[in-house]
Amino acid sequence: GEFDLKTSSWVATPKDVRALGGALFCDRRYGRVFVYHNGAQSYYAARGFRGLLRV
């Protein structure tokens, strides 16, 4: 859904990419979803995280 229109969000990253220190993230701009890659450490340095807890 269109619930976060202002920030970037982590997306599921393949284990082999994570093992090399990479991470995928997305954001929604201009009515489209853009996917980016970067080193996970640089992403952690500037952002928090979101989670879902089902009880």
Backbone torsions as a table, in degrees:
resi	resn	phi	psi	omega
1	GLY	NA	171.7	179.0
2	GLU	-92.2	67.6	-175.5
3	PHE	-101.5	-15.0	-179.6
4	ASP	-137.4	100.4	-175.8
5	LEU	-106.0	6.7	-174.3
6	LYS	-120.7	-18.3	-174.7
7	THR	-127.4	166.2	174.4
8	SER	-84.5	153.0	-179.5
9	SER	-134.7	141.1	171.8
10	TRP	-60.7	147.9	169.3
11	VAL	-128.4	163.2	-179.6
12	ALA	-57.0	127.7	-178.4
13	THR	-114.7	132.4	179.3
14	PRO	-54.3	143.8	-176.7
15	LYS	-58.1	-36.8	-179.1
16	ASP	-67.5	-32.6	176.0
17	VAL	-71.2	-43.5	177.8
18	ARG	-62.0	-37.5	179.7
19	ALA	-61.8	-26.2	178.1
20	LEU	-91.3	2.7	177.8
21	GLY	92.2	8.2	-178.4
22	GLY	-90.6	164.9	177.9
23	ALA	-152.4	149.6	176.1
24	LEU	-110.1	141.5	174.6
25	PHE	-145.6	162.2	-175.4
26	CYS	-135.1	160.5	164.2
27	ASP	-147.8	162.9	-179.8
28	ARG	-107.8	121.4	178.2
29	ARG	-140.7	144.1	173.7
30	TYR	55.8	31.2	179.1
31	GLY	76.0	13.4	-179.7
32	ARG	-131.5	160.3	175.8
33	VAL	-105.0	126.5	179.1
34	PHE	-107.5	138.5	179.4
35	VAL	-112.1	134.7	-179.1
36	TYR	-127.9	165.1	173.0
37	HIS	-130.8	154.0	178.1
38	ASN	-166.6	171.4	171.9
39	GLY	-69.4	136.9	-177.6
40	ALA	-59.9	-36.0	-177.4
41	GLN	-64.6	-38.6	179.1
42	SER	-69.7	-32.6	178.1
43	TYR	-69.8	-43.6	177.9
44	TYR	-60.5	-36.2	-174.2
45	ALA	-62.4	-29.8	-172.8
46	ALA	-112.9	-0.6	-173.0
47	ARG	-140.3	159.8	171.7
48	GLY	-90.3	-154.3	177.2
49	PHE	-144.5	161.6	176.9
50	ARG	-116.4	154.0	177.5
51	GLY	-148.0	170.9	177.6
52	LEU	-132.8	127.0	178.2
53	LEU	-121.1	116.9	177.3
54	ARG	-103.3	129.6	-179.7
55	VAL	-114.1	NA	NA
